[in-house]
Amino acid sequence: MNKTIKLVTGVLAFLILIAVTVSMFLTSGPNLNGKTVIQLFSTKTENAATYKELIKAFEKKYPSI
């Protein structure tokens, strides 16, 4: 029974790893405009203004991203 639980846990962990990897490839890369899209996620809403300034500077330096 213990070996079965370990096997099932290992298979599930592997499947989750594959799903995360595939979703990363599907959600990143060029969009319809030929630009590469990077998404920034932060739970710190107080940093939003700082992030917006950094994003503007980044987009100016790297217009194709």
Buried (B, 14 or more C-beta within 10 A) or exposed (E): EEEEEEEEEEEEEEEEEEEEEEEEEEEEEEEEEEBEEEEEEEEEEEEEEEEEEEEEEEEEEEEEE
